[in-house]
Amino acid sequence: MKYLKMLINYIPLSSFIIFVVTDGITSIVAALAFIVSAGGLLINEKIKRSKGID
């Protein structure tokens, strides 16, 4: 019973840590997707301008 009470006390802390880590990973993935997308658009625009296509 003593171990069960100790385990129950750590559940909120562990769930908070899991939430923070997964939220951080999600934010990093979203930021990388934005950077890749913006880079692709800029490269595409540069290619269009160099070829003279409007």
PyMOL Python script that loads the backbone (N, CA, C, O; Angstrom):
from pymol import cmd

cmd.read_pdbstr("""\
ATOM      1  N   MET A   1       0.826  -1.200   0.000  1.00  0.00           N
ATOM      2  CA  MET A   1       0.000   0.000   0.000  1.00  0.00           C
ATOM      3  C   MET A   1       0.870   1.265   0.000  1.00  0.00           C
ATOM      4  O   MET A   1       0.545   2.273  -0.627  1.00  0.00           O
ATOM      5  N   LYS A   2       1.986   1.167   0.728  1.00  0.00           N
ATOM      6  CA  LYS A   2       2.892   2.309   0.806  1.00  0.00           C
ATOM      7  C   LYS A   2       3.448   2.661  -0.577  1.00  0.00           C
ATOM      8  O   LYS A   2       3.554   3.836  -0.928  1.00  0.00           O
ATOM      9  N   TYR A   3       3.805   1.632  -1.361  1.00  0.00           N
ATOM     10  CA  TYR A   3       4.343   1.860  -2.702  1.00  0.00           C
ATOM     11  C   TYR A   3       3.280   2.399  -3.648  1.00  0.00           C
ATOM     12  O   TYR A   3       3.574   3.201  -4.535  1.00  0.00           O
ATOM     13  N   LEU A   4       2.042   1.954  -3.453  1.00  0.00           N
ATOM     14  CA  LEU A   4       0.950   2.429  -4.295  1.00  0.00           C
ATOM     15  C   LEU A   4       0.700   3.922  -4.067  1.00  0.00           C
ATOM     16  O   LEU A   4       0.487   4.671  -5.021  1.00  0.00           O
ATOM     17  N   LYS A   5       0.727   4.347  -2.821  1.00  0.00           N
ATOM     18  CA  LYS A   5       0.551   5.776  -2.519  1.00  0.00           C
ATOM     19  C   LYS A   5       1.704   6.596  -3.096  1.00  0.00           C
ATOM     20  O   LYS A   5       1.492   7.697  -3.605  1.00  0.00           O
ATOM     21  N   MET A   6       2.914   6.065  -3.016  1.00  0.00           N
ATOM     22  CA  MET A   6       4.064   6.767  -3.563  1.00  0.00           C
ATOM     23  C   MET A   6       3.941   6.891  -5.088  1.00  0.00           C
ATOM     24  O   MET A   6       4.275   7.929  -5.661  1.00  0.00           O
ATOM     25  N   LEU A   7       3.465   5.836  -5.730  1.00  0.00           N
ATOM     26  CA  LEU A   7       3.279   5.852  -7.175  1.00  0.00           C
ATOM     27  C   LEU A   7       2.204   6.854  -7.578  1.00  0.00           C
ATOM     28  O   LEU A   7       2.369   7.569  -8.567  1.00  0.00           O
ATOM     29  N   ILE A   8       1.132   6.916  -6.848  1.00  0.00           N
ATOM     30  CA  ILE A   8       0.040   7.848  -7.154  1.00  0.00           C
ATOM     31  C   ILE A   8       0.512   9.293  -7.017  1.00  0.00           C
ATOM     32  O   ILE A   8       0.051  10.160  -7.761  1.00  0.00           O
ATOM     33  N   ASN A   9       1.410   9.566  -6.092  1.00  0.00           N
ATOM     34  CA  ASN A   9       1.934  10.926  -5.930  1.00  0.00           C
ATOM     35  C   ASN A   9       2.765  11.372  -7.126  1.00  0.00           C
ATOM     36  O   ASN A   9       2.835  12.568  -7.410  1.00  0.00           O
ATOM     37  N   TYR A  10       3.400  10.430  -7.839  1.00  0.00           N
ATOM     38  CA  TYR A  10       4.260  10.787  -8.965  1.00  0.00           C
ATOM     39  C   TYR A  10       3.525  10.825 -10.308  1.00  0.00           C
ATOM     40  O   TYR A  10       4.098  11.277 -11.300  1.00  0.00           O
ATOM     41  N   ILE A  11       2.277  10.364 -10.364  1.00  0.00           N
ATOM     42  CA  ILE A  11       1.536  10.351 -11.634  1.00  0.00           C
ATOM     43  C   ILE A  11       1.342  11.762 -12.200  1.00  0.00           C
ATOM     44  O   ILE A  11       1.587  11.953 -13.391  1.00  0.00           O
ATOM     45  N   PRO A  12       0.916  12.763 -11.413  1.00  0.00           N
ATOM     46  CA  PRO A  12       0.779  14.100 -12.006  1.00  0.00           C
ATOM     47  C   PRO A  12       2.094  14.665 -12.529  1.00  0.00           C
ATOM     48  O   PRO A  12       2.117  15.305 -13.580  1.00  0.00           O
ATOM     49  N   LEU A  13       3.172  14.439 -11.817  1.00  0.00           N
ATOM     50  CA  LEU A  13       4.480  14.928 -12.251  1.00  0.00           C
ATOM     51  C   LEU A  13       4.905  14.257 -13.551  1.00  0.00           C
ATOM     52  O   LEU A  13       5.369  14.925 -14.475  1.00  0.00           O
ATOM     53  N   SER A  14       4.749  12.949 -13.624  1.00  0.00           N
ATOM     54  CA  SER A  14       5.164  12.247 -14.836  1.00  0.00           C
ATOM     55  C   SER A  14       4.282  12.618 -16.018  1.00  0.00           C
ATOM     56  O   SER A  14       4.782  12.748 -17.136  1.00  0.00           O
ATOM     57  N   SER A  15       2.984  12.792 -15.800  1.00  0.00           N
ATOM     58  CA  SER A  15       2.113  13.181 -16.910  1.00  0.00           C
ATOM     59  C   SER A  15       2.442  14.598 -17.376  1.00  0.00           C
ATOM     60  O   SER A  15       2.370  14.884 -18.571  1.00  0.00           O
ATOM     61  N   PHE A  16       2.799  15.482 -16.457  1.00  0.00           N
ATOM     62  CA  PHE A  16       3.196  16.841 -16.835  1.00  0.00           C
ATOM     63  C   PHE A  16       4.480  16.823 -17.657  1.00  0.00           C
ATOM     64  O   PHE A  16       4.586  17.534 -18.656  1.00  0.00           O
ATOM     65  N   ILE A  17       5.440  16.030 -17.253  1.00  0.00           N
ATOM     66  CA  ILE A  17       6.699  15.934 -17.989  1.00  0.00           C
ATOM     67  C   ILE A  17       6.456  15.367 -19.384  1.00  0.00           C
ATOM     68  O   ILE A  17       7.019  15.863 -20.360  1.00  0.00           O
ATOM     69  N   ILE A  18       5.627  14.335 -19.486  1.00  0.00           N
ATOM     70  CA  ILE A  18       5.309  13.752 -20.788  1.00  0.00           C
ATOM     71  C   ILE A  18       4.624  14.787 -21.668  1.00  0.00           C
ATOM     72  O   ILE A  18       4.933  14.888 -22.855  1.00  0.00           O
ATOM     73  N   PHE A  19       3.698  15.559 -21.103  1.00  0.00           N
ATOM     74  CA  PHE A  19       3.003  16.589 -21.873  1.00  0.00           C
ATOM     75  C   PHE A  19       3.975  17.651 -22.374  1.00  0.00           C
ATOM     76  O   PHE A  19       3.911  18.048 -23.537  1.00  0.00           O
ATOM     77  N   VAL A  20       4.861  18.110 -21.521  1.00  0.00           N
ATOM     78  CA  VAL A  20       5.818  19.152 -21.909  1.00  0.00           C
ATOM     79  C   VAL A  20       6.750  18.650 -23.012  1.00  0.00           C
ATOM     80  O   VAL A  20       7.026  19.377 -23.967  1.00  0.00           O
ATOM     81  N   VAL A  21       7.229  17.432 -22.888  1.00  0.00           N
ATOM     82  CA  VAL A  21       8.143  16.869 -23.885  1.00  0.00           C
ATOM     83  C   VAL A  21       7.437  16.699 -25.227  1.00  0.00           C
ATOM     84  O   VAL A  21       7.981  17.079 -26.264  1.00  0.00           O
ATOM     85  N   THR A  22       6.226  16.130 -25.219  1.00  0.00           N
ATOM     86  CA  THR A  22       5.514  15.925 -26.483  1.00  0.00           C
ATOM     87  C   THR A  22       5.103  17.251 -27.104  1.00  0.00           C
ATOM     88  O   THR A  22       5.106  17.389 -28.327  1.00  0.00           O
ATOM     89  N   ASP A  23       4.751  18.220 -26.281  1.00  0.00           N
ATOM     90  CA  ASP A  23       4.399  19.543 -26.806  1.00  0.00           C
ATOM     91  C   ASP A  23       5.619  20.210 -27.435  1.00  0.00           C
ATOM     92  O   ASP A  23       5.510  20.853 -28.479  1.00  0.00           O
ATOM     93  N   GLY A  24       6.750  20.060 -26.817  1.00  0.00           N
ATOM     94  CA  GLY A  24       7.985  20.614 -27.373  1.00  0.00           C
ATOM     95  C   GLY A  24       8.364  19.953 -28.687  1.00  0.00           C
ATOM     96  O   GLY A  24       8.785  20.629 -29.626  1.00  0.00           O
ATOM     97  N   ILE A  25       8.217  18.629 -28.762  1.00  0.00           N
ATOM     98  CA  ILE A  25       8.517  17.913 -30.003  1.00  0.00           C
ATOM     99  C   ILE A  25       7.576  18.359 -31.107  1.00  0.00           C
ATOM    100  O   ILE A  25       8.004  18.568 -32.242  1.00  0.00           O
ATOM    101  N   THR A  26       6.297  18.508 -30.783  1.00  0.00           N
ATOM    102  CA  THR A  26       5.315  18.958 -31.767  1.00  0.00           C
ATOM    103  C   THR A  26       5.665  20.355 -32.270  1.00  0.00           C
ATOM    104  O   THR A  26       5.575  20.620 -33.468  1.00  0.00           O
ATOM    105  N   SER A  27       6.059  21.241 -31.376  1.00  0.00           N
ATOM    106  CA  SER A  27       6.429  22.601 -31.773  1.00  0.00           C
ATOM    107  C   SER A  27       7.656  22.610 -32.678  1.00  0.00           C
ATOM    108  O   SER A  27       7.709  23.358 -33.654  1.00  0.00           O
ATOM    109  N   ILE A  28       8.631  21.785 -32.354  1.00  0.00           N
ATOM    110  CA  ILE A  28       9.845  21.718 -33.176  1.00  0.00           C
ATOM    111  C   ILE A  28       9.522  21.192 -34.567  1.00  0.00           C
ATOM    112  O   ILE A  28      10.034  21.708 -35.560  1.00  0.00           O
ATOM    113  N   VAL A  29       8.673  20.167 -34.646  1.00  0.00           N
ATOM    114  CA  VAL A  29       8.300  19.607 -35.952  1.00  0.00           C
ATOM    115  C   VAL A  29       7.541  20.645 -36.770  1.00  0.00           C
ATOM    116  O   VAL A  29       7.774  20.772 -37.972  1.00  0.00           O
ATOM    117  N   ALA A  30       6.638  21.387 -36.138  1.00  0.00           N
ATOM    118  CA  ALA A  30       5.883  22.416 -36.850  1.00  0.00           C
ATOM    119  C   ALA A  30       6.813  23.522 -37.348  1.00  0.00           C
ATOM    120  O   ALA A  30       6.660  24.003 -38.470  1.00  0.00           O
ATOM    121  N   ALA A  31       7.766  23.922 -36.527  1.00  0.00           N
ATOM    122  CA  ALA A  31       8.710  24.965 -36.935  1.00  0.00           C
ATOM    123  C   ALA A  31       9.577  24.491 -38.096  1.00  0.00           C
ATOM    124  O   ALA A  31       9.829  25.254 -39.028  1.00  0.00           O
ATOM    125  N   LEU A  32      10.034  23.252 -38.052  1.00  0.00           N
ATOM    126  CA  LEU A  32      10.844  22.718 -39.151  1.00  0.00           C
ATOM    127  C   LEU A  32      10.035  22.620 -40.436  1.00  0.00           C
ATOM    128  O   LEU A  32      10.548  22.905 -41.518  1.00  0.00           O
ATOM    129  N   ALA A  33       8.770  22.217 -40.321  1.00  0.00           N
ATOM    130  CA  ALA A  33       7.915  22.150 -41.510  1.00  0.00           C
ATOM    131  C   ALA A  33       7.729  23.538 -42.111  1.00  0.00           C
ATOM    132  O   ALA A  33       7.742  23.691 -43.332  1.00  0.00           O
ATOM    133  N   PHE A  34       7.559  24.541 -41.271  1.00  0.00           N
ATOM    134  CA  PHE A  34       7.410  25.908 -41.760  1.00  0.00           C
ATOM    135  C   PHE A  34       8.679  26.376 -42.461  1.00  0.00           C
ATOM    136  O   PHE A  34       8.605  26.990 -43.526  1.00  0.00           O
ATOM    137  N   ILE A  35       9.829  26.100 -41.885  1.00  0.00           N
ATOM    138  CA  ILE A  35      11.103  26.525 -42.465  1.00  0.00           C
ATOM    139  C   ILE A  35      11.326  25.847 -43.818  1.00  0.00           C
ATOM    140  O   ILE A  35      11.744  26.497 -44.777  1.00  0.00           O
ATOM    141  N   VAL A  36      11.052  24.559 -43.896  1.00  0.00           N
ATOM    142  CA  VAL A  36      11.228  23.835 -45.160  1.00  0.00           C
ATOM    143  C   VAL A  36      10.262  24.367 -46.210  1.00  0.00           C
ATOM    144  O   VAL A  36      10.639  24.557 -47.366  1.00  0.00           O
ATOM    145  N   SER A  37       9.010  24.608 -45.808  1.00  0.00           N
ATOM    146  CA  SER A  37       8.011  25.124 -46.745  1.00  0.00           C
ATOM    147  C   SER A  37       8.397  26.511 -47.247  1.00  0.00           C
ATOM    148  O   SER A  37       8.331  26.777 -48.447  1.00  0.00           O
ATOM    149  N   ALA A  38       8.791  27.381 -46.352  1.00  0.00           N
ATOM    150  CA  ALA A  38       9.177  28.733 -46.754  1.00  0.00           C
ATOM    151  C   ALA A  38      10.423  28.697 -47.632  1.00  0.00           C
ATOM    152  O   ALA A  38      10.515  29.447 -48.604  1.00  0.00           O
ATOM    153  N   GLY A  39      11.361  27.854 -47.310  1.00  0.00           N
ATOM    154  CA  GLY A  39      12.567  27.721 -48.126  1.00  0.00           C
ATOM    155  C   GLY A  39      12.238  27.228 -49.521  1.00  0.00           C
ATOM    156  O   GLY A  39      12.786  27.723 -50.506  1.00  0.00           O
ATOM    157  N   GLY A  40      11.352  26.261 -49.608  1.00  0.00           N
ATOM    158  CA  GLY A  40      10.936  25.762 -50.913  1.00  0.00           C
ATOM    159  C   GLY A  40      10.250  26.826 -51.750  1.00  0.00           C
ATOM    160  O   GLY A  40      10.485  26.927 -52.954  1.00  0.00           O
ATOM    161  N   LEU A  41       9.398  27.621 -51.109  1.00  0.00           N
ATOM    162  CA  LEU A  41       8.726  28.698 -51.834  1.00  0.00           C
ATOM    163  C   LEU A  41       9.725  29.746 -52.329  1.00  0.00           C
ATOM    164  O   LEU A  41       9.610  30.240 -53.451  1.00  0.00           O
ATOM    165  N   LEU A  42      10.697  30.077 -51.493  1.00  0.00           N
ATOM    166  CA  LEU A  42      11.703  31.062 -51.903  1.00  0.00           C
ATOM    167  C   LEU A  42      12.564  30.543 -53.053  1.00  0.00           C
ATOM    168  O   LEU A  42      12.876  31.284 -53.986  1.00  0.00           O
ATOM    169  N   ILE A  43      12.942  29.282 -52.982  1.00  0.00           N
ATOM    170  CA  ILE A  43      13.745  28.699 -54.060  1.00  0.00           C
ATOM    171  C   ILE A  43      12.934  28.661 -55.352  1.00  0.00           C
ATOM    172  O   ILE A  43      13.458  28.962 -56.425  1.00  0.00           O
ATOM    173  N   ASN A  44      11.665  28.293 -55.255  1.00  0.00           N
ATOM    174  CA  ASN A  44      10.797  28.247 -56.428  1.00  0.00           C
ATOM    175  C   ASN A  44      10.649  29.632 -57.046  1.00  0.00           C
ATOM    176  O   ASN A  44      10.684  29.779 -58.268  1.00  0.00           O
ATOM    177  N   GLU A  45      10.484  30.637 -56.207  1.00  0.00           N
ATOM    178  CA  GLU A  45      10.359  32.020 -56.698  1.00  0.00           C
ATOM    179  C   GLU A  45      11.655  32.476 -57.371  1.00  0.00           C
ATOM    180  O   GLU A  45      11.624  33.161 -58.393  1.00  0.00           O
ATOM    181  N   LYS A  46      12.780  32.094 -56.795  1.00  0.00           N
ATOM    182  CA  LYS A  46      14.069  32.466 -57.376  1.00  0.00           C
ATOM    183  C   LYS A  46      14.259  31.811 -58.743  1.00  0.00           C
ATOM    184  O   LYS A  46      14.763  32.446 -59.669  1.00  0.00           O
ATOM    185  N   ILE A  47      13.864  30.555 -58.873  1.00  0.00           N
ATOM    186  CA  ILE A  47      13.980  29.851 -60.153  1.00  0.00           C
ATOM    187  C   ILE A  47      13.076  30.507 -61.201  1.00  0.00           C
ATOM    188  O   ILE A  47      13.478  30.694 -62.349  1.00  0.00           O
ATOM    189  N   LYS A  48      11.864  30.849 -60.796  1.00  0.00           N
ATOM    190  CA  LYS A  48      10.939  31.513 -61.731  1.00  0.00           C
ATOM    191  C   LYS A  48      11.501  32.846 -62.223  1.00  0.00           C
ATOM    192  O   LYS A  48      11.403  33.172 -63.406  1.00  0.00           O
ATOM    193  N   ARG A  49      12.085  33.604 -61.315  1.00  0.00           N
ATOM    194  CA  ARG A  49      12.637  34.913 -61.700  1.00  0.00           C
ATOM    195  C   ARG A  49      13.840  34.752 -62.608  1.00  0.00           C
ATOM    196  O   ARG A  49      14.020  35.551 -63.527  1.00  0.00           O
ATOM    197  N   SER A  50      14.657  33.761 -62.384  1.00  0.00           N
ATOM    198  CA  SER A  50      15.843  33.594 -63.216  1.00  0.00           C
ATOM    199  C   SER A  50      15.470  33.112 -64.627  1.00  0.00           C
ATOM    200  O   SER A  50      16.185  33.391 -65.590  1.00  0.00           O
ATOM    201  N   LYS A  51      14.350  32.388 -64.744  1.00  0.00           N
ATOM    202  CA  LYS A  51      13.903  31.932 -66.054  1.00  0.00           C
ATOM    203  C   LYS A  51      13.031  32.980 -66.752  1.00  0.00           C
ATOM    204  O   LYS A  51      12.742  32.843 -67.941  1.00  0.00           O
ATOM    205  N   GLY A  52      12.617  34.001 -66.048  1.00  0.00           N
ATOM    206  CA  GLY A  52      11.788  35.040 -66.632  1.00  0.00           C
ATOM    207  C   GLY A  52      10.337  34.665 -66.756  1.00  0.00           C
ATOM    208  O   GLY A  52       9.609  35.247 -67.559  1.00  0.00           O
ATOM    209  N   ILE A  53       9.902  33.689 -65.965  1.00  0.00           N
ATOM    210  CA  ILE A  53       8.497  33.254 -65.994  1.00  0.00           C
ATOM    211  C   ILE A  53       7.727  34.037 -64.946  1.00  0.00           C
ATOM    212  O   ILE A  53       8.166  34.135 -63.800  1.00  0.00           O
ATOM    213  N   ASP A  54       6.586  34.595 -65.324  1.00  0.00           N
ATOM    214  CA  ASP A  54       5.780  35.350 -64.353  1.00  0.00           C
ATOM    215  C   ASP A  54       4.736  34.484 -63.743  1.00  0.00           C
ATOM    216  O   ASP A  54       3.963  34.946 -62.903  1.00  0.00           O
TER     217      ASP A  54
END
""", "prot")
cmd.dss("prot")
cmd.show_as("cartoon", "prot")
cmd.util.cbc("prot")
cmd.orient("prot")
